Amino acid sequence: MTQATASRVQAFTTGDVAAQCSATPGWVQQYQQMSPGHFAGQIRYLDLQGVEVYEECMNTRVEQHFNAPPGSLAFCFDGSDNALYMLNGESRNTWITPENYREVAVVFGPQFVQRHGLDVAKLEGLFMAPLSGQQNALFTRWLSGTLTRLPTVIDPVSLTQQLLDDCLFILDNACVGLDRSSLQKRSEERRLMARIGEWAADAPDETVNLLQLAQIAGVPLRQLQQGFKTYTGISPAQWLRLRRLNGARRELLSGGDTTVAEVAMNWSFWHLGRFSNSYRALFKELPSETLKRHC
């Protein structure tokens, strides 16, 4: 038996989306805070030699642009709607979580996928579709409990095999949680957001206006507004403003020889008092406090 101790479960508590973003090994992702409050996040992570298990919790809404590790197959169980979302390493994904979000996931690495003959190509059409099933909530609770009460000695081979069997069983018994027309509309909205997400991930420090954003998305402004509101729950104008506030926070956190006024102007906030009020409303601290704390 290969022995592993409970200390292999690594736990991280974070106070900023940037730290939360970097706490998950192998993922390429960017996070931005999208609702007011002091951010509080947690990651619990277990490495099983080719298979990774993690649980992520965040208290505020967070916009995520992310790729799973290349060549991997991820089963992500969303605690907000008890749905299974499947990911592979080839697609770029955009998602805005609800507040008090919790997710548990099993990520089968590329060597594990090849060794077990998992044909990812046959799963095309299921990636990022909400898959519902009676076993989702039960498996989520079991997986979270496993990370909490991991025994002092485990057999990684047996546990990874059990995880594979369970995930494939859940997938086999899952169904798409939307009807055909709703799924098609959701796919169109997701493609729209994917184009925006790719631009946002590639140009995190670029500011644009609404018409430029519609051009990036490749749709008329009205369609951008409707799709954006349905997919994210906020308007594109709100999203652009929150994006600029997050960009200003990243710059303030980086410290350096700068001032709050310079950072505000860099992110197209031309009224310093309004910038400070908006910043405090979102992050629960003044921009001057962020700069002072991280200089």
N, C-alpha and C positions, 0 to 999 in steps of 0.2 A: 504494500500500500504506500502510495506517495503521501507524505504527511504535509499538512499545512495548518498553521495556527490562525486563531481569530484575528491576530494582528494584521493579517493580509487584507482585511477590510480597512480601507483608508477613508477617513472622514474629514471633510473640509467645511468650515463655517466661514462664509464670506459676507462682507459689508458693502460690496460694490459689484455691479454687473461685469466689470472688466475682470475681476478676480474670479467670479463665477464662471465666466466664459472659458478661462484658461485651466479650470480644474478638472476638465474631462479629457483624458489622454486620447490622442489620435484624431480628434474631431477638429475640423476647420470651421470656425464659427465666429460670428460677431454678435454681441448683445447690446441692446439699448433699452434703458428704462422708459416705460411708457405710461406709468400712472404714479401719482404722488406718494411720497413716503420714504422713510429711511429704508434702503434696500437691505434685506436679510435673506441669504441663501444658504443652502446646504447641499453637499454632494457626499454620497457614500458610494464607494467604489471597490469592487472585488475583481482581481485579476486571476483567471483560472487557466493561464497558459494557453492562450489562443481564443478564449471566450471571456468576455468581460460583462460584468453585471454592475449596473449602477442605479441609484435612486437620486433624483434631483428635486429639490423643493425651492420655491421662490415666492416671496410675499407680494411683490408688485407685478403688474403686467410687464412683460419683457418681449421686445421684438428680437427674433432670432433669425439670422442668416447662417445656414450651416450645411456642411457636407459630412456624411458618415465617413469613417476611415476607408480609404480606397480598397476595393475588392471585398468589402465586408457585407454582411446581411444583418440588419438590425430589426429587432422586434420591440417596439416602443409602446408601452401601455399608459395611456393618458388617464390620470385620475379624475379629470374634470368631467369627462363624458363616458368613462369606462370603455373607450374604444382602443383597438389595436391599430397602430400605424406602422407600416413596414417601410424601411428605407434601405437603399443601397448606397454605395460610395460614389456612384457616377452622377447622381442628380443633385443639383443645388436647390435647397429648400428655404422657404420663407414662412415664418409662422409667428403670430403674436399670442402669447399665452394669456390666460385669464389670471386674475389675482389669486394668491394662495394656491399656486399651481404645484402639482406633484406628478412625477412620472417615474416609472421604473422601466428599465430596458435591459435586454440581453443582446449583446453584439457578438456575432460569430465572425471571427477574423478571417482574412483571405485564405490562409493555409488550411484552417478548419473547414471552410466552405469547399475548397478543392478536394480535401481529403475525404469528405463525406459525400461528394458528388452532388452538392446542392446546385441545381440549375437555376440560377438567378434570372436568366432570360425568360423563363416560363412564367415568372411572376409579374411581368410587365403589365401595367394597367391597375395593379393593386397598390403600387407605391403611393403613400400619402393619402390613400382613400380610407375613410373611417370604417373599420371592420368591427362589427358588433358580434357578441357571442356571450353565452351564459357563463363561460369559464373565465372571461377577462378579469372581472373584479376579484374572483377567487384566487386566480393566479397572481394578480397584483399583490394581494394581501400576503400570500405565501412567500412571494419573492422578497417583499419588504421585511417580513418576519425573519426570513433566512439571513438577510444582511444584519439584522439586529441580534439574532440568537445563534449565530454561527458556532458550531461546536469547536472545541479546541483541536480536534483532529478530523480532517475530512479527506475523502478520496476525490481529487479533482476530476479524474477520468469519469467516475460514476456520476458526479454532479453535472458535468458538461453533457453527458449522454442523456441524463434526465431532462436537462433544460432543452436540448434539441428535440427530444420526443414530445415534451409538453408543448413547445412552441409550434411544432408541426401539427400536433393534434388540434390545438386551438385554431390554427390557420385553416385546417381542413373542415372545421365545424363553424367557421365564421362566415358572416355574410356582410355584403356592403350595406352600410347603414343609411343609404340614400337611394331613392328611386332613380330610374334611368335619366329622366329629364333634369332632376336636381343634381345628379352626379355630373351630367354634361355641363350644366351651368357652373358647378363648383370647379370643374376642370378648367373652364374658360377663365374663371376668376383666379385660379391658381397659376395659370400660364401668365396672366397679366401681372400678378404679384411676383412671379418668378423673374420676369424681365426687369421689374423695378428692383427686386432683391439682388439680382446680378449686378445691376448698375450701382446700387448702394454698397455692396460688398467690395466692388472694384474701385469705387471712388468715395470712400467714407468721409473725406474732407471737402467734398464739392457741394456747393449750394445751388439750388435751382428754384425757379418759380413754378406755378401750377401748369402753365402752358408747356414749359420745357419738360415737366414730369410726364404729361400726357404724350408728348413726342417720344420720350424714352420708352413709355409703355406701348406705343404704337396704336393708340386708340383715341377717339374723340374725348374731349374733356368730360362730357356728361357720362360716358361709359366708364371713364376712370373714376369719377366720383361715386357712381353706383356700385361698381365692382369693389372698390376700395372699402366703402362703408360696409358692404355685406361681408367681406372677407375679414376685415380687421376690427370693425365696430367703431372706427373713427374716420373722419374725413381726411382726404389727402392734404388739405391745408394744415390740419392739426398734426398730421404725421410729419410734415416738413418742419413745422415749428419744434416738435419734440426732438426731431433728428438734429436740428441745429443746437438745441439745448444740450443734448448728449455730446455733440461734438465739442461744445464749449467746455463741458465738464472734463472730457478727455484731455483737452489742452491745459486746463487748470491743474489737473492731477499730474501732468508731466512736469510741472514746476518750471524751472528755468527763469530767465530774466524777462519777465513779462508783467503786465498789469491787468486788472479786471477789465478796464476800459479797452485795452488793446484786444483782449480775447473777445469781448462783446462785438467789437467792430469786425473782427475776423470772421464772425459768424452772422454778420448782417443784422445785429441788434444795435440800432442807432440811438436808442434812448436808454441810457444806463440804468435809470431808476426802474423802468419797466422790465428790463432784462433781469435785474436783481430780484424783483418781485416774482417774475415767472420762474426763475431758477430756484428760488426758495420754495415756491409752491410745489415744484416737482421733486426736489431733492432734500427738502427740509433743512437746508442750511444756505447761508449766503455764499455767493461765489467768492467773496473775500475770505470767508472761513475755509473754503476748500483750498484756495491758493496758499493760505497761511499754514494750514495743517500739513500740506504736502510739499512745501518748499524744501 
